[in-house]
Amino acid sequence: MRKRMGALSCCIGMCMLMAACGTKLDVQENTIALQRNGKILEAAVSYYKEDELNSYIQNAVDDYTAEHGKKSVSVTESKVEEKKAYLTLQYENAETFQDFSGIECFSGSIVEAQSAGYDFEQDFYPVTDGKADKKTVRGSSLLEDDDLKVLIVKENSDLIVPGKIAYVSTEGTEVTSEKQVNVTQKQQDTDESVLVYVLYR
């Protein structure tokens, strides 16, 4: 599936348009949005003919859902405005998003993340009311906070979570609101992306 989505990324540019709720999206950067129900929203905008884009994407989705079920991935919006093609996809969960797109992604509790092999021994910025404090804390000091949940993504994309951000990993991140982190490394090469941790309540 990574090869399929790698080709897809080249084809449409993977410049995403997203929001944190519903099935339609309205921000103008590469973004991955986690919903409170665990679903992931992803959308793409590119200079691409609508019929060609729809055909390519729908074929990829049909192939995947034939094996993994109709609810695993779905196209929720597709349109062309001012010569730009807009596409929105919804994924059943973070695991499905990772499997379909080839982008590393985890969503769950800190304990679950540790069990999956993720390392919290790094620096984090505390975040209050959508603003990051540049005085860092070590992730090891956060492990006992049972109220925290975490979204972990390795991709040059902006990230949106369904709660208020409490801490964010320091490398390549900029907090822009209570729910959103902009990944400041914008080069479109997944292999050079940093693993970004967003802890929220």
C-alpha positions in Angstrom: 0.0 0.0 0.0 2.9 2.4 0.6 3.9 2.1 -3.1 0.3 2.8 -4.1 0.0 5.9 -2.0 3.5 7.0 -3.0 2.4 7.1 -6.5 -0.8 8.8 -5.5 1.3 11.5 -3.6 3.3 12.2 -6.7 0.2 12.3 -8.9 -1.8 14.9 -6.8 1.0 16.6 -4.8 -0.6 15.7 -1.5 -1.2 19.4 -0.6 -4.0 18.8 1.9 -7.1 20.8 3.0 -8.5 19.7 6.4 -10.5 20.4 9.5 -11.0 18.7 12.8 -14.6 17.6 12.7 -17.3 16.5 10.2 -16.3 15.1 6.8 -15.4 18.4 5.1 -12.3 20.4 5.6 -11.2 24.0 5.5 -7.5 24.7 6.2 -4.9 25.3 3.5 -1.9 23.3 4.5 -0.9 19.6 4.5 -2.9 18.4 7.5 -3.8 15.2 9.3 -6.9 15.6 11.6 -7.8 13.2 14.3 -11.4 13.1 15.3 -12.8 12.4 18.7 -14.3 9.1 17.5 -10.8 8.0 16.4 -11.3 8.5 12.7 -8.7 10.3 10.6 -9.6 12.9 8.0 -7.3 13.7 5.1 -7.8 15.9 2.1 -5.8 16.9 -0.9 -5.8 19.9 -3.2 -3.9 20.0 -6.4 -3.9 21.2 -10.0 -5.5 18.0 -11.5 -8.4 17.2 -13.7 -11.4 16.2 -11.6 -12.3 13.1 -13.6 -8.7 11.8 -13.6 -8.3 12.5 -9.9 -11.6 10.8 -9.0 -10.8 7.8 -11.1 -7.3 7.3 -9.7 -8.4 7.8 -6.0 -11.5 5.8 -6.3 -9.6 2.9 -7.8 -7.1 2.9 -4.9 -9.9 3.1 -2.4 -11.9 0.4 -4.1 -8.9 -2.0 -4.1 -8.3 -1.3 -0.4 -11.9 -1.6 0.8 -12.4 -4.8 -1.1 -9.8 -6.4 1.2 -10.4 -4.4 4.4 -14.1 -3.6 4.4 -16.2 -0.7 3.0 -15.9 1.4 6.2 -12.1 1.3 6.3 -11.5 4.2 3.8 -14.0 6.4 2.0 -14.0 9.5 -0.3 -16.2 12.0 1.4 -15.7 15.0 -0.9 -14.3 15.7 -4.4 -14.6 18.9 -6.3 -12.8 21.4 -8.5 -12.8 25.1 -7.9 -10.6 27.7 -9.7 -8.7 25.0 -11.5 -7.8 23.2 -8.2 -9.0 19.7 -7.4 -10.1 19.2 -3.8 -10.4 15.7 -2.3 -11.3 14.5 1.2 -10.8 11.0 2.5 -11.9 9.5 5.8 -10.1 6.6 7.5 -11.6 4.3 10.1 -8.7 4.8 12.5 -5.0 5.7 12.7 -3.9 2.2 11.9 -6.0 2.2 8.7 -4.6 5.6 7.7 -1.0 4.3 8.2 -1.7 1.1 6.2 -3.3 2.9 3.3 -1.1 6.0 3.1 2.3 4.6 4.2 2.6 7.5 6.7 3.6 6.4 10.2 0.7 7.3 12.6 -0.4 6.3 16.1 -3.3 7.5 18.3 -4.0 6.4 21.8 -2.8 6.7 25.4 0.8 7.2 26.6 0.8 3.6 27.9 -0.4 2.2 24.6 2.2 4.3 22.8 4.9 2.9 25.0 3.7 -0.6 24.4 3.9 0.1 20.7 7.5 1.0 21.1 7.4 4.8 21.1 10.0 6.6 23.1 9.0 9.6 25.3 12.6 10.3 26.5 12.8 13.6 24.7 12.0 17.3 25.2 8.5 18.7 25.0 7.1 22.2 25.1 4.2 22.7 27.6 1.2 24.3 25.9 -1.3 26.6 27.6 -4.3 28.2 25.7 -2.7 27.4 22.4 0.7 28.9 23.2 3.9 26.9 23.7 6.2 27.6 26.6 9.8 27.4 25.3 11.0 26.1 28.7 11.0 22.4 27.9 10.1 19.4 30.1 11.3 15.8 29.6 8.8 13.4 28.4 9.7 11.0 31.1 8.0 13.3 33.6 4.7 13.1 31.8 4.3 9.3 31.8 2.2 9.2 35.0 -0.5 11.6 33.7 -3.3 9.2 32.8 -5.5 12.0 31.3 -3.1 12.6 28.4 -3.7 11.1 25.0 -1.2 11.3 22.1 -1.2 11.6 18.4 2.2 10.6 16.8 2.8 11.2 13.1 5.9 11.1 10.9 5.0 13.4 8.1 5.5 17.0 7.0 1.9 17.9 7.7 0.0 20.1 10.1 -1.8 18.1 12.8 -5.2 18.7 14.5 -6.4 16.9 17.6 -9.9 16.6 19.1 -8.8 18.1 22.5 -6.7 20.8 23.9 -2.9 20.4 23.3 -1.0 20.0 26.6 2.5 19.2 25.3 4.2 18.9 21.9 7.6 17.5 20.9 10.1 20.3 20.2 11.6 19.4 16.8 10.0 21.0 13.8 6.8 22.1 15.5 4.9 25.3 16.0 1.7 25.5 18.0 -0.9 27.7 16.3 -4.0 27.1 18.3 -5.4 25.0 21.2 -5.9 22.1 18.8 -3.4 22.6 16.0 0.4 22.1 15.5 2.1 23.2 12.3 5.1 21.1 11.4 7.6 23.6 10.2 9.7 21.3 8.1 7.7 21.5 4.8 9.9 19.5 2.4 7.7 16.9 0.8 9.8 13.9 1.6 8.5 11.5 4.2 11.9 9.9 4.7 13.2 13.2 6.0 10.2 13.9 8.3 10.5 14.1 12.0 8.4 12.0 14.4 6.0 14.6 16.0 4.3 13.9 19.3 1.1 15.9 20.2 -0.1 15.2 23.8 -3.6 16.5 24.5 -6.5 16.2 27.0 
